[in-house]
Amino acid sequence: MLKVSISNAESVSSDIFRAKLNPSQVRFLGETSNSIGETSIIYLGDKSFDYDSRTKMISFDPQIVNLLNIGNTEDVLILIKPEKKLNSNITLPTPELNKPGDNKFLYSLPRDIKELGIHLLSEVRKHFNGDLKYYPKSGKFVESPNNFWTVRIQNRDKSLRITVRGIPSYFNGIQKLILKDDMAGYSSFKINSDLQIDEAIKIIFQSANK
């Protein structure tokens, strides 16, 4: 059986490896429309692979590869299991090939707000089975097919800027977050802490029902 072997693969945890591959080499492993940021993402699920900790060589059947993103550097993340526990409350959603926008958002998150973004999207997907669509010109990830909320990663102040359908006076029971007028018929607010997630979800839920 043909196998792909990648040398100098560092084990970050039991289910994540870091390696180096030229983006052109990554493209040989599969197809994806996602090409954003620095890091390429290779997802093997819970399928069979071999890892030699002495030689730092990881090997796998190329037919089991799901290529989630092609970055613009040699940095590569290899994900093994379908879930990565971040803490007792937050779980990284299983990457889904039919949700390319969600995947792009998750792997575009900078380290400082990665858990915040993962937590937000995990909670949204408990209620709404959509997919985020990325618009490079505005930098927004827009819910589709029903555009009732958007999110934009704010690298400068390490926050997530969310817009929702509905003017500020429409939303009830909001105490921690400040809603501001945005484009016609929409409001916006920012979150930068897990403590704001519950109220952010309340706002998004009210927006979906407007």
Rosetta blueprint (number, residue, H / E / L):
1 M L
2 L L
3 K L
4 V E
5 S E
6 I E
7 S L
8 N L
9 A L
10 E E
11 S E
12 V E
13 S E
14 S L
15 D L
16 I E
17 F E
18 R E
19 A E
20 K E
21 L L
22 N L
23 P H
24 S H
25 Q H
26 V H
27 R H
28 F H
29 L H
30 G L
31 E L
32 T L
33 S L
34 N L
35 S L
36 I L
37 G L
38 E L
39 T L
40 S E
41 I E
42 I E
43 Y E
44 L L
45 G L
46 D L
47 K L
48 S L
49 F E
50 D E
51 Y E
52 D E
53 S L
54 R L
55 T L
56 K L
57 M E
58 I E
59 S E
60 F E
61 D L
62 P H
63 Q H
64 I H
65 V L
66 N E
67 L E
68 L E
69 N E
70 I L
71 G L
72 N L
73 T L
74 E L
75 D E
76 V E
77 L E
78 I E
79 L E
80 I L
81 K L
82 P L
83 E L
84 K E
85 K E
86 L L
87 N L
88 S L
89 N L
90 I L
91 T E
92 L E
93 P L
94 T L
95 P L
96 E L
97 L L
98 N L
99 K L
100 P H
101 G H
102 D H
103 N H
104 K H
105 F H
106 L H
107 Y H
108 S H
109 L L
110 P L
111 R H
112 D H
113 I H
114 K H
115 E H
116 L H
117 G H
118 I H
119 H H
120 L H
121 L H
122 S H
123 E H
124 V H
125 R H
126 K H
127 H H
128 F L
129 N L
130 G L
131 D E
132 L E
133 K E
134 Y E
135 Y E
136 P L
137 K L
138 S L
139 G L
140 K E
141 F E
142 V E
143 E E
144 S E
145 P L
146 N L
147 N L
148 F L
149 W E
150 T E
151 V E
152 R E
153 I E
154 Q E
155 N L
156 R L
157 D L
158 K L
159 S E
160 L E
161 R E
162 I E
163 T E
164 V E
165 R E
166 G L
167 I L
168 P H
169 S H
170 Y H
171 F L
172 N L
173 G L
174 I L
175 Q L
176 K L
177 L L
178 I L
179 L L
180 K E
181 D E
182 D L
183 M L
184 A L
185 G L
186 Y E
187 S E
188 S E
189 F E
190 K E
191 I E
192 N L
193 S L
194 D H
195 L H
196 Q H
197 I H
198 D H
199 E H
200 A H
201 I H
202 K H
203 I H
204 I H
205 F H
206 Q H
207 S H
208 A H
209 N L
210 K L
